[in-house]
Amino acid sequence: MQLGIYYIWHVFNIMQKQHSNLMKTNKLSELPLEELHKQKNTLKSVLIAFSIVMLIACAGLLFVAIKSKNFALIAIIPGCMLTMLPNYIRFGQLNTEIKSRNSK
């Protein structure tokens, strides 16, 4: 059990470092196209990994809520999903900027 918790904590720290590196530069128009593709690929892998971890955590929370008959815990799940919203917004911005440069 402790090994699993340590692994999740380690993965979360890696994703947090990658996320902070991605968010240092907000001006997408100033970045070269290669850097945009690099950020897009990195953010895509972070989103996939974070989504998998979040799905497992929400499934565990749902299991605990049903098992303990404490259905108020289910209300936490949408809030957990909202934590990924800034990453999806950034991913959309990257896609938009790459498409606008490719159309020129």
Contacts in CASP RR format, 6 or more apart in sequence:
PFRMAT RR
TARGET T0000
AUTHOR 0000-0000-0000
METHOD contacts of the structure
MODEL  1
MQLGIYYIWHVFNIMQKQHSNLMKTNKLSELPLEELHKQKNTLKSVLIAF
SIVMLIACAGLLFVAIKSKNFALIAIIPGCMLTMLPNYIRFGQLNTEIKS
RNSK
8 53 0 8 1.000
8 57 0 8 1.000
11 49 0 8 1.000
11 53 0 8 1.000
12 53 0 8 1.000
15 46 0 8 1.000
15 49 0 8 1.000
15 50 0 8 1.000
18 42 0 8 1.000
18 46 0 8 1.000
19 46 0 8 1.000
19 87 0 8 1.000
22 39 0 8 1.000
22 42 0 8 1.000
22 43 0 8 1.000
22 46 0 8 1.000
22 90 0 8 1.000
23 90 0 8 1.000
25 31 0 8 1.000
28 36 0 8 1.000
28 93 0 8 1.000
28 94 0 8 1.000
28 97 0 8 1.000
29 97 0 8 1.000
31 39 0 8 1.000
33 98 0 8 1.000
33 101 0 8 1.000
36 94 0 8 1.000
36 97 0 8 1.000
36 98 0 8 1.000
36 101 0 8 1.000
37 98 0 8 1.000
39 94 0 8 1.000
40 91 0 8 1.000
40 94 0 8 1.000
40 95 0 8 1.000
40 98 0 8 1.000
43 87 0 8 1.000
43 90 0 8 1.000
43 91 0 8 1.000
43 94 0 8 1.000
44 91 0 8 1.000
46 87 0 8 1.000
47 84 0 8 1.000
47 87 0 8 1.000
47 88 0 8 1.000
47 91 0 8 1.000
50 84 0 8 1.000
50 87 0 8 1.000
51 84 0 8 1.000
54 80 0 8 1.000
54 81 0 8 1.000
54 83 0 8 1.000
54 84 0 8 1.000
57 80 0 8 1.000
58 77 0 8 1.000
58 80 0 8 1.000
58 81 0 8 1.000
61 73 0 8 1.000
61 74 0 8 1.000
61 76 0 8 1.000
61 77 0 8 1.000
61 80 0 8 1.000
62 73 0 8 1.000
62 74 0 8 1.000
62 77 0 8 1.000
64 70 0 8 1.000
64 73 0 8 1.000
65 71 0 8 1.000
65 72 0 8 1.000
65 73 0 8 1.000
65 74 0 8 1.000
END
